[in-house]
């Protein structure tokens, strides 16, 4: 428990410290940024007059901003424990009245509402595998029938050799963006906080949680969009 508290505090402090430049660097750190985010949003479908969405680890609201381009009237709840990241989100959506903010750790938060969609981008890989599995079960329970869970995620290669290859390709692509060395060094330091799982593991856990329909719909090296539908 003490380890988890310390780890969560380190993650919070790390992301609060980069809040002001998170969005700019995110596009340089994810080679497939546009595809990853746009495909994720494409999986969210409006099946009733209102669309209630939960964004886990919402940070600066980057994924939600893509969602609102498609569904301007969606009711979105953003949750993240990094308060300075959420301050950026508040500024981004200052003219929106249909946004709710929760400053908490979503891994153990007791959600009372139900949602048409639960979305997340580049966040769940910070959880332990046990917490991922508990989270997937909680998401399933909080989804309305027919609802979807969409996770744009950083994933582990299926073998050590593949993982090593992916990491080398990733670093090569980042260096080609012209990102300053100090930012590359900071990125490498943040990687130490990651606890990635393979695509296969996550689909297995989603099915265990109740998602009979779960799949990976997009993958580019270490980046994937994994989703599940609640029947």
FENVENWO-V268418 format. One record per residue. SS is DSSP state (hx for helix, st for strand, lp for the rest). BURIAL is + if it has 24 or more other ideal C-beta (glycine too) atoms within 12 Angstrom, else -. Layout:
SS	BURIAL
SS	BURIAL
//
This chain:
lp	-
hx	-
hx	-
hx	-
hx	-
hx	-
hx	+
hx	+
hx	-
hx	-
hx	+
hx	+
hx	-
hx	+
hx	+
hx	+
hx	-
lp	+
hx	+
hx	-
hx	-
hx	+
hx	+
hx	-
hx	+
hx	+
hx	-
hx	-
hx	+
lp	+
lp	+
lp	+
hx	+
hx	-
hx	-
hx	+
hx	+
hx	+
hx	+
hx	+
hx	+
hx	+
lp	+
lp	+
lp	-
lp	-
lp	-
lp	-
lp	-
lp	-
lp	+
st	+
st	+
st	+
st	+
st	+
lp	+
lp	+
lp	+
lp	+
lp	+
hx	+
hx	+
hx	+
hx	+
hx	+
hx	+
hx	+
hx	-
hx	+
lp	+
lp	-
lp	-
lp	+
st	+
st	+
st	+
st	+
st	+
st	+
lp	+
lp	+
hx	+
hx	+
hx	+
hx	+
hx	+
hx	+
hx	+
hx	+
hx	-
hx	+
lp	+
lp	-
lp	-
lp	+
lp	-
lp	-
st	+
st	+
st	+
st	+
st	-
lp	-
lp	+
hx	+
hx	+
hx	-
lp	-
lp	-
lp	+
lp	-
lp	-
lp	+
st	+
st	+
st	+
st	+
st	+
st	+
st	+
lp	+
lp	+
hx	+
hx	+
hx	+
lp	+
lp	-
hx	-
hx	-
hx	+
hx	+
hx	+
hx	-
hx	+
hx	+
hx	+
hx	+
hx	+
hx	+
hx	+
hx	+
st	+
st	+
st	-
st	-
st	+
st	+
st	+
st	+
st	+
st	+
st	+
st	+
lp	+
lp	+
lp	+
lp	-
lp	-
hx	-
hx	-
hx	-
hx	-
hx	-
hx	-
hx	+
hx	+
hx	-
hx	-
hx	+
hx	+
hx	-
hx	+
hx	+
hx	-
lp	-
lp	-
lp	-
lp	+
lp	-
hx	-
hx	-
hx	-
hx	+
hx	-
hx	-
hx	+
hx	-
hx	-
hx	+
hx	+
hx	-
hx	+
lp	+
lp	+
lp	+
lp	+
lp	+
hx	+
hx	-
hx	+
hx	+
hx	+
hx	-
hx	+
hx	+
hx	-
hx	-
hx	+
lp	+
lp	+
lp	-
st	-
st	+
st	+
st	+
st	+
st	+
st	+
st	+
lp	+
lp	+
st	+
st	+
st	+
st	+
st	+
st	+
st	+
lp	+
lp	-
//
